[in-house]
Amino acid sequence: MRTYENKDELKNEINKSFAKYISEFDIIPESLKDKRVEEVDRTPAENLAYQVGWTTLVLKWESDERNGLHVKTPSDDFKWNQLGELYQWFTDTYG
């Protein structure tokens, strides 16, 4: 696993990776956001919803921990054996 010299180096790498990831969606027209392609397990909208969903959960875990609250993973409403339902919630909420 790669290590980083400092916080700024890590942040720069995150920003670089995010820019590369999000640019992949620039060429997808709105009319194809829900199109399923055989080689990919999610539509473009589902893919973005999945990323936003997990990012939102990680930020909530961090916030809860900083506020001295018990961190419930993966979420308050879903258990680890309900990931399919959680992913569907991501799509319904953020898609």
C-alpha positions as CSV (number, residue, x, y, z in Angstrom):
1,M,0.0,0.0,0.0
2,R,1.3,3.4,-0.9
3,T,2.2,5.8,1.8
4,Y,2.2,9.6,1.7
5,E,4.7,12.1,3.1
6,N,2.1,14.5,4.4
7,K,-1.5,15.5,4.3
8,D,-1.1,17.7,1.2
9,E,0.4,14.9,-0.8
10,L,-2.5,12.7,0.1
11,K,-5.0,15.4,-0.7
12,N,-3.4,16.0,-4.1
13,E,-3.5,12.3,-4.9
14,I,-7.2,12.2,-3.9
15,N,-8.0,15.2,-6.1
16,K,-6.1,13.7,-9.0
17,S,-7.9,10.4,-8.7
18,F,-11.2,12.1,-8.4
19,A,-10.6,14.2,-11.5
20,K,-9.7,11.1,-13.5
21,Y,-12.8,9.2,-12.2
22,I,-15.3,12.0,-12.8
23,S,-14.0,12.9,-16.2
24,E,-15.1,9.4,-17.4
25,F,-18.7,10.7,-17.1
26,D,-18.1,13.8,-19.2
27,I,-18.9,12.1,-22.5
28,I,-22.0,10.3,-21.3
29,P,-25.1,12.1,-22.4
30,E,-28.0,12.5,-20.0
31,S,-30.1,10.2,-22.3
32,L,-27.7,7.3,-21.5
33,K,-27.3,7.8,-17.7
34,D,-29.5,4.8,-17.0
35,K,-28.3,2.6,-19.8
36,R,-26.9,-0.8,-18.6
37,V,-23.8,-2.1,-20.5
38,E,-23.1,-5.8,-20.4
39,E,-19.4,-5.4,-19.3
40,V,-20.3,-3.0,-16.4
41,D,-22.4,-4.0,-13.3
42,R,-23.9,-0.5,-12.8
43,T,-25.3,2.2,-15.0
44,P,-23.5,5.6,-14.9
45,A,-26.2,7.0,-12.6
46,E,-25.9,3.9,-10.3
47,N,-22.1,4.2,-10.3
48,L,-22.2,7.8,-9.2
49,A,-24.9,7.1,-6.6
50,Y,-22.8,4.3,-5.2
51,Q,-19.8,6.6,-4.8
52,V,-21.9,9.4,-3.3
53,G,-23.6,7.0,-0.9
54,W,-20.4,5.5,0.4
55,T,-18.7,8.9,0.7
56,T,-21.7,10.2,2.6
57,L,-21.6,7.2,5.0
58,V,-17.9,7.7,5.6
59,L,-18.4,11.4,6.4
60,K,-21.2,10.4,8.8
61,W,-19.0,7.9,10.6
62,E,-16.3,10.5,11.0
63,S,-18.8,13.1,12.3
64,D,-20.4,10.6,14.7
65,E,-17.0,9.6,16.0
66,R,-15.9,13.2,16.6
67,N,-19.1,13.9,18.4
68,G,-18.7,10.9,20.7
69,L,-21.5,8.9,19.2
70,H,-21.6,5.2,18.6
71,V,-20.7,4.7,14.9
72,K,-23.1,2.3,13.3
73,T,-21.7,0.6,10.2
74,P,-22.6,0.4,7.5
75,S,-25.5,2.7,8.5
76,D,-28.2,3.3,11.0
77,D,-30.8,1.5,8.8
78,F,-28.8,-1.3,7.1
79,K,-26.6,-4.2,8.4
80,W,-23.6,-5.7,6.5
81,N,-25.8,-8.6,5.3
82,Q,-28.1,-6.0,3.6
83,L,-25.7,-4.4,1.2
84,G,-28.0,-5.0,-1.8
85,E,-30.7,-3.1,-0.1
86,L,-28.2,-0.3,0.9
87,Y,-27.0,0.0,-2.7
88,Q,-30.6,0.3,-3.9
89,W,-31.1,3.0,-1.3
90,F,-28.1,4.8,-2.7
91,T,-29.6,4.6,-6.2
92,D,-33.0,5.8,-5.0
93,T,-31.5,8.6,-2.9
94,Y,-28.6,9.9,-5.0
95,G,-29.3,8.5,-8.5
